[in-house]
Amino acid sequence: MKFSAILAFATAAVAAPWSTEPWGDLECTPPAYACKPDFTGWLVCNVDGWFIDGGNCDGNTWCQYIDGLPYCV
């Protein structure tokens, strides 16, 4: 029983966040917002300090910074 608990703890300790998104390894300090690297939408900084997908721009709009914040224009 103790071995199982130690094994579970060790596995959790070495587990790293995994993301297939190109911004998954970008650290940030909340609250923060940014344009996606390809400017098709925006990113939001989560409480863990990592950017996550905030959404996509509609139609023929692209993410652009206005006064330091990302907007779809």
C-alpha positions as CSV (number, residue, x, y, z in Angstrom):
1,M,0.0,0.0,0.0
2,K,2.8,2.4,0.9
3,F,4.6,1.5,-2.4
4,S,1.5,2.5,-4.4
5,A,1.3,5.9,-2.6
6,I,4.9,6.6,-3.2
7,L,4.7,5.5,-6.9
8,A,1.6,7.8,-7.4
9,F,3.4,10.7,-5.7
10,A,6.6,10.2,-7.8
11,T,4.6,10.0,-11.0
12,A,2.7,13.2,-10.2
13,A,5.9,15.0,-9.3
14,V,7.6,14.3,-12.6
15,A,4.5,14.9,-14.8
16,A,4.9,18.1,-16.8
17,P,2.1,20.0,-18.5
18,W,1.8,18.9,-22.2
19,S,0.3,21.0,-24.9
20,T,0.1,20.6,-28.6
21,E,-0.6,24.3,-29.1
22,P,2.3,26.5,-30.2
23,W,1.7,28.8,-27.3
24,G,1.4,26.1,-24.6
25,D,4.9,26.7,-23.3
26,L,4.5,30.5,-23.0
27,E,4.5,31.6,-19.4
28,C,2.6,34.7,-18.3
29,T,1.4,36.7,-15.3
30,P,-2.4,37.0,-15.0
31,P,-4.2,39.0,-16.1
32,A,-2.5,39.1,-19.5
33,Y,-3.8,38.8,-23.1
34,A,-1.9,38.4,-26.3
35,C,-2.4,37.8,-30.0
36,K,-1.8,34.2,-31.2
37,P,1.5,33.9,-33.0
38,D,-0.3,33.7,-36.4
39,F,-2.7,36.6,-35.4
40,T,-5.9,34.5,-36.0
41,G,-7.1,35.1,-32.5
42,W,-6.1,35.9,-28.9
43,L,-4.6,34.2,-25.9
44,V,-5.5,34.5,-22.2
45,C,-3.2,33.9,-19.2
46,N,-4.7,31.4,-16.9
47,V,-4.3,31.3,-13.1
48,D,-1.4,28.8,-13.5
49,G,0.6,31.3,-15.4
50,W,0.2,29.8,-18.9
51,F,-1.4,31.2,-22.0
52,I,-4.5,29.3,-23.2
53,D,-6.7,29.8,-26.3
54,G,-9.0,32.8,-25.8
55,G,-10.8,32.6,-29.1
56,N,-10.5,33.1,-32.8
57,C,-11.2,36.2,-34.9
58,D,-14.2,36.1,-37.2
59,G,-14.2,36.2,-41.0
60,N,-11.5,38.5,-42.5
61,T,-10.4,40.0,-39.2
62,W,-7.0,39.6,-37.6
63,C,-5.7,40.1,-34.1
64,Q,-4.0,43.5,-33.7
65,Y,-2.8,45.3,-30.6
66,I,-4.6,48.5,-29.7
67,D,-3.3,50.3,-26.6
68,G,-1.4,47.2,-25.7
69,L,-4.4,44.8,-25.8
70,P,-5.4,42.4,-28.5
71,Y,-8.4,43.1,-30.6
72,C,-9.8,41.5,-33.8
73,V,-10.0,44.2,-36.4
